[in-house]
Amino acid sequence: MKKAKKRLVYKIAAALAVFVAFVYLNNSSLLSAKRDGGPFLLAHRGVAQTFDLEGVENDTCTAERIHEPEHEYLENTIPSMEAAFRAGADMVELDVKPTKDGQFAVFHDWTLDCRTNVSGTAADYTMAELKNVDIGYGYTADGGKTYPFRGKGVGMMPSLTEVLGRFPEGTFLIHIKSNNAEEGEQLAAALSKLSPERQSRLAVYGGDEPISALKDELPHMRAMSMATMKSCLIPYIALGWSGYMPSACKHTELHIPEKIAPFLWGWPNRFLNRMEQADTLAILVTGDGSGFSGGFDTPEDLERLPSGYTGGIWTNRIERIAPAVRE
């Protein structure tokens, strides 16, 4: 009887050892296929003025708290995007808002009050009217003593059509800044006019409702929301040790908080290889995902990346990070 129990214990121990060895070998980056190249660089809003993230909330007027300007560029403008691509960005993120005449203006804030010389929302104006708005009006680094960009932002707010026409080969991440399903339907209608090849260079993210509506119309479009992220990562965390790839992880984009990434099966190289095979772009952001996620904005931030990291990184300072990555 004792011998039988011992044999059973040995069998269980052997099975556990085999299981542990399988999980390790199946998820170890040391044994994964070699990855070449450097990080994929996503420039948030192009080259932009930066600000202190401490205490920032959804309605914070960030233009009123910018750092002392180091360059002339304003976020979400064609010059800022040109500068980002020139610096070395692989993808540029931009924000869109519907206008009164059914177009999409490229602009970040919920309202125009903070950053511009007019009030209301983009939806209160036609795109032609928004071209007369000064988007540099509200920027100040000294509490309102001086406004270094006032008068320099007239005519600088582009439409989405204008941006895509200016950068026919550009890769963009389009942000729907609401949770309105109608905006997803409207954006899908606009993007459906593009060629499949052009659509392949675009990704969209935003609230659950507009992203769901967009995917209903354009199921092949790479799109992400909090709901799609959960649908991918929760099953992956549960079963990814086996190599299982949830269908929600395929052909999408993932924004992965830096503090969560090490807990993903196969992180970094095995995980990145799996996502690449699933035609999914994984972008690493700083923070833990509980609040406003930041970017890798200094050379010191890059030192926290895994050795030889080749996945995506989110940055607010592409003009600093791209040269540092090249070095």
N, C-alpha and C positions, 0 to 999 in steps of 0.2 A: 504493500500500500504506500509506504514511504517512497519507494523507488518510483512508483507511478506518479506521485505528486512532484517529485524532483524532475522527472522527465517533462511533466506538464509545465513546470516553472521554467525549465530550460527552453522549451519550445516557445513559450510566451516571450521570454527574454530575447531569444534569437529573432523572433518575428518583429519585436520592437526595434531591435538593432538594425534589421533590414529596412524597416520603415523609416527610421531616423536617417540611415545612410541614403535611402532613396530621396527623401525630402532635401537633404543637404546637397546631394549631387545634382538634383533637378533644379535647384534654386541658387546654387553658388555662382557668383559672378566670376570667380577664379577659373571656372571651367566653361564659361560661356564663350560664344564666338567673339573674336576680337572686333572691337568697334574702332573705326578710324575717324579722323577729323576732330573738330572742336565743337563746342556747344552751339546749338541753334539759338540765335538771338532774337527775342521778341521785344521791340521797342514800344513801350507804352505811350501812346499819344504822340509818337514821333520824338523829335527833340523838343523838350518843353522846359518851362520854368519849374523849378522844384519848390517844395514847401515842407514845413515841419508836419509830420504825420501825427504827432502827439495831440490827442483830444479831437481828432477829426471825426465828424459824424456826417450822415447823409446830407444835411443841409448846411454844412460849414462852407463859408465862402473862402476857398483856398487862395483866390487871387489876392486877398487882403493880407496874406501871411507868407508871401513868397520869400525865398532867400534872396540876397543881393544878386541881381542878374549877372550871369557870366557870359551870356550870349543874347542874340536878338530874337530868337525863335519863340513863337507862341504855339501851344499845343493844338493839334487837330487842324493844322493849316498845311497847304501844299509845300511851302518852303520848309516847314519842320519835317515833313515826310521825306522830301528830297535830301535834307541833311542827314536823316536817319539812315536811309538806304546808302548814301554816300559814305557814312561812317562805318557801315558794315552790318546793318540790320538785315536779317533774313525775312522778317515779318514785321509789319507795323500794325499796331492796334489803333482803332479809331472808334468814336462814338457817333451814333446817328439819332436824329430827332425828326419826326414827320413835320412837314410844313403845311401851311394853309392851302397851298395849291397842289398837294399830293406828292411832293418830292421829299427827299431826305436831306436835311442839313447835317453837316459834320460838326458837331458841337457837344460838349460834355454835360454841362450843368442842367438840372431840372428846369431852371428858369434863366432868363437873360439878365436878371437884375444885378448879379454879383460882378460879372466879368465885362459887361457891355454898358453902353450909354442909353439903353432902352429897358423897359420892363416887360413882364409877361413871359410867354413861352414861345418856342419856335413855331408852334402850331397857330399862333396868333398872326403870323406874318407869311407872306409869300417868299419864295427863295429870292426873287428880285429885291424885295424890301430888305431881306436879311443881308444882302450885299452892301447896303448903305449903313449897316451897324458897325460900330467901332468895337471889335472884340478885345482890344487891348486897353480899354478905358479904365477898368477897375483894378489893374495890377498895382500893388504897392508893397515895398519891402520895409518901409519905415513908418507904418501906422498911418499913412495918408499924407505925409509931408510932401512926398513927391510921387508922381505917377509916370514911370519911365517909358511906358508903351502907349500912353494916351495919344490918340490921333494917328497912331501907326497901324491900327488894326482895321481900318475901313476897307471894305471889299475883300477881306481875308477869310471870311467864313465860306468854305466850299460846299458844294453839294456832293453827294455820294457819286453821282454820275460824273461830275467833274473830276473827282479823284481817280476813279477807275479809268477814265479816259486819259488822264495825264500819266498814269502808270500802268500801261496795258500788260506788262509782264510782272507787275508788283504782286506780292503776297500779302494779304491783309486779314486781320481778325476784326470783324465788325461787331460792335457791342450795341445791342438794343437796350436802352437805358430804362426800360419800364417792364411791367408784367402784364402788358396789354396784348391780348391775342391778336387784335386787329393790326397791330404794328408788325407782328410776325407775318401775317397774311400779306400786308402791303409790301414788306421787304421781299417776300418770296416772289411776288408778282414782278418786282423790279429786277431781281436777280435771274428770274426765268428768261429774261430777254437776252442774257449773256450766253456765249457759246459754252459748251460743256468744258472745254479746255480752260476758259477763263474762270468758270465756276470752281474748277479744281484748285485754283490758287487762292480761294477764299474760305474762311471759316466764320461762323457766327456764334456768339454766346449772349446770354441774357436770362431773363426770367423764365420760369417753367412754362407759362402760358404762351408767350410769343414763340418760344423755341419749338414747342409742341405743334403750334399752328404752322410754323415754317416747315417743319419736317413732314407734316401731312402733305404739303404742296411740293416740297423738294426733298424726297426721302434720301437722295444720294448726297445731299449737302452735308459737309462736316459741321455739326452744330452741337453746342454744349449748354447745359443749364445745371442747376443744383440737382434736379431730379435725375438727369442723365448721368451725372457724376456718381450719385448714390447707387444707381442701377448697375453701374460698372464696378465700382470699387468695393462695395459691400460683399457681393458674391466672390469677387477676386480675393479679398482678404480671407474669406472663408475657405475657398477651394483652390486658390491660385498655386498652392504648394504642389498640386498635382500636375500643373501645367494647363489647367482648365482656363479657357478664355471666355468670359461671359459675352453674349452677343452684343450687349450694351457697350462693351469696350471696343467694338470694331468700328472703324472709319469715323472717328470722332476726335475731340481734343480734350485733354485732361489738364487741369491746373492743380498741381499737387503741392500742398504746403510742405516746406522744408522739414518741419518737425515730424510730419507723418510719413514722409517718403521712406525712411529706413525700416519701417514696419511692413512695407509692401514686399511680397514674395519676389525674390530675385533681384532686389534693388542693389546696385543700379543697372548693371549691364544686361543681366538676364531679363529683367523687367522691361528695359528699353527695347531689347531685341523682340520680345513678345509683342509689345505695342507697335513696333515698326512693322512686324509681320501682319498685324491686324489693321495696318494703315491708319494708325492713331498717333497723334502728336502729343507727347507728354511735356508740359511746361512746368518747371519748378519755380515756385514763388516763395518768398520768405514768410516766416510766421507759422502759426499753427492752424490757420483756417478759421479761427473763432471771431476775427474782426477784419479790419482792413489789412489785406495782405500787401506786403511791400515788395520791392524788387532788389535784385543784386546790383547795387549802385556804386560800389567802391571796389578797388582791387582787393581790399581786405575781405569783402564779402565773398569774392571768388575763391578765397582760400578755404572756405567751408565746403566747397563742392568736392565730391568724391574724385579721387585721382583719375585723370583721363576722362572725365565726364563729357559725354557727347549728346546729352539730351537737351531739351529746351530750357532756357532761363528767361525770366521776366525781368526787364530792367527799365527804370525811369531815366537812366543816364547812359544811353547808347553811345554818346560821344565820348564817354570815359571808358565804358566797359569793352566796347569792340576793340580799341587799341590794346587794352590790357589783355584781352583774350589772345590777340594775335601775338603779343610778346611772349 
